[in-house]
Every structure is written in C-alpha cells, then in structure tokens.
Amino acid sequence: MDVKTTIPISEARRRFFEINDEVQIPGRYYMFTEKGRPKSVLMSAEEFESWQETLEVMRDFPNLKKDIMESEKEYKRGEYMTLEDLLKEEGITLSYHKKKNALLRRRSKKSKKTT
C-alpha cells in the first residue's frame, strides 16, 4: 500500500534527512506543497526507477492487458510452445549435470549455423 504524506516545502526543508530516510521504505513518498498547492514529490530512487520502467513497458506495449488476455485464451486452447519445444526447434538440447549442478547447452551438429 502506498503511503503519501503531504507537507509544506518549508517543513520538508527542516526535516529533509528524516524524510529522505522515510522514503526508502517501499511505497512511501512525500508530496511537498507551496502556498497550499502541490509542488513536488520525493520518493526513493529505486521506486522512481520502477515507475520509469513501468511507464516504458506501457509505451512499448500499449495493448498489454488485451495481449495477456489473448495469451491466456491461447494457453487454455493448448496453442502454445514449451521452452523445450522452442529449443528443440533451434537444435538446442538442455541437460542437467549433477556434478556441476548446472544446465548444459548443446547444439546438435545438423543445426549448427554457419557464419
């Protein structure tokens, strides 16, 4: 839950370091007013970057909600490809190596791409 606190800029000036610590809590931000009108907002850099990323996704995928709904319908109809199927189509097989505790990737000889 987001917690907004609205205070005058003059008070923010006096409490700047305290406020700066408070906005590090996720969902917490301050709105500063001047003569009773909203003037600026202070939030953590992490929260700001998160908002920027969200806006970027919204610009890049303007129909995201519709796309997700369509994908869910396709999934329910069985119209999807697994990662294994996709990799197989590319001639890549994955296997788990117990000793190394890792996934190994191998491209089959017939599907090696020439450059």
VMD Tcl script that draws the C-alpha trace (Angstrom):
set ca {
  {0.00 0.00 0.00}
  {1.34 3.40 -0.96}
  {1.62 5.93 1.84}
  {1.63 9.56 0.81}
  {2.39 12.34 3.25}
  {1.72 15.91 2.21}
  {3.66 18.69 3.92}
  {4.71 22.26 3.15}
  {8.11 22.73 1.50}
  {9.24 24.82 4.49}
  {8.69 21.82 6.80}
  {10.38 19.49 4.32}
  {13.44 21.76 4.36}
  {13.73 21.35 8.14}
  {13.13 17.57 8.06}
  {14.95 16.72 4.83}
  {17.25 13.97 6.18}
  {14.44 12.35 8.18}
  {12.14 12.41 5.14}
  {14.91 11.06 2.92}
  {15.24 8.06 5.26}
  {11.46 7.52 5.35}
  {11.03 7.39 1.57}
  {13.43 4.44 1.43}
  {10.52 2.33 2.72}
  {8.75 0.81 -0.32}
  {5.52 2.60 -1.20}
  {6.31 5.65 0.93}
  {6.57 9.11 -0.64}
  {6.11 12.76 0.22}
  {4.27 15.48 -1.65}
  {5.50 18.99 -0.93}
  {3.21 21.97 -1.17}
  {3.85 25.67 -1.64}
  {1.10 28.05 -0.59}
  {-1.17 25.01 -0.18}
  {-0.68 23.76 -3.74}
  {1.17 20.57 -4.71}
  {4.65 21.48 -5.95}
  {6.87 18.36 -5.98}
  {7.20 14.76 -4.82}
  {10.07 12.92 -3.13}
  {10.40 9.14 -3.42}
  {13.30 6.71 -3.30}
  {15.47 6.32 -6.39}
  {14.51 2.63 -6.50}
  {10.80 3.47 -6.53}
  {11.33 6.15 -9.18}
  {13.21 3.73 -11.44}
  {10.43 1.18 -11.00}
  {7.85 3.76 -12.11}
  {10.03 4.68 -15.10}
  {10.27 1.01 -16.14}
  {6.51 0.61 -15.79}
  {5.90 3.65 -18.00}
  {8.36 2.32 -20.57}
  {6.54 -1.04 -20.70}
  {3.22 0.77 -21.06}
  {4.60 2.76 -24.01}
  {6.17 -0.31 -25.64}
  {3.07 -2.49 -25.16}
  {0.01 -0.20 -25.27}
  {-2.36 -3.19 -25.54}
  {-0.66 -5.28 -22.85}
  {-3.85 -6.20 -20.99}
  {-5.53 -7.32 -24.21}
  {-2.38 -9.25 -25.25}
  {-2.25 -11.05 -21.89}
  {-5.92 -11.98 -22.11}
  {-5.42 -13.35 -25.63}
  {-2.37 -15.33 -24.50}
  {-4.37 -16.85 -21.65}
  {-7.07 -17.95 -24.12}
  {-4.44 -19.49 -26.42}
  {-2.91 -21.32 -23.46}
  {-6.27 -22.74 -22.43}
  {-6.82 -23.94 -26.03}
  {-3.40 -25.63 -25.92}
  {-1.97 -23.26 -28.51}
  {1.47 -22.72 -27.01}
  {5.05 -23.91 -27.27}
  {7.15 -25.01 -24.32}
  {10.72 -23.82 -23.86}
  {11.91 -27.35 -24.58}
  {9.97 -27.37 -27.88}
  {11.40 -24.00 -28.87}
  {14.96 -25.03 -28.08}
  {14.47 -28.34 -29.89}
  {13.27 -26.43 -32.94}
  {16.53 -24.46 -32.77}
  {18.52 -27.67 -32.40}
  {19.46 -26.99 -28.78}
  {19.12 -29.55 -26.02}
  {19.49 -28.88 -22.33}
  {20.65 -31.44 -19.84}
  {21.30 -31.24 -16.14}
  {24.79 -32.12 -14.91}
  {24.58 -33.35 -11.30}
  {28.28 -33.00 -10.51}
  {28.49 -29.41 -11.73}
  {24.98 -28.57 -10.53}
  {24.33 -26.79 -13.80}
  {22.37 -26.88 -17.01}
  {24.41 -27.76 -20.07}
  {23.51 -26.49 -23.51}
  {24.34 -28.42 -26.65}
  {23.55 -27.58 -30.22}
  {23.11 -30.58 -32.46}
  {25.60 -30.89 -35.33}
  {22.95 -30.80 -38.04}
  {21.56 -27.48 -36.80}
  {24.84 -25.62 -36.36}
  {24.60 -22.29 -38.07}
  {27.37 -21.17 -40.37}
  {28.55 -17.60 -40.32}
}
mol new
graphics top color blue
foreach p $ca { graphics top sphere $p radius 0.5 }
foreach p [lrange $ca 0 end-1] q [lrange $ca 1 end] { graphics top cylinder $p $q radius 0.2 }
display resetview
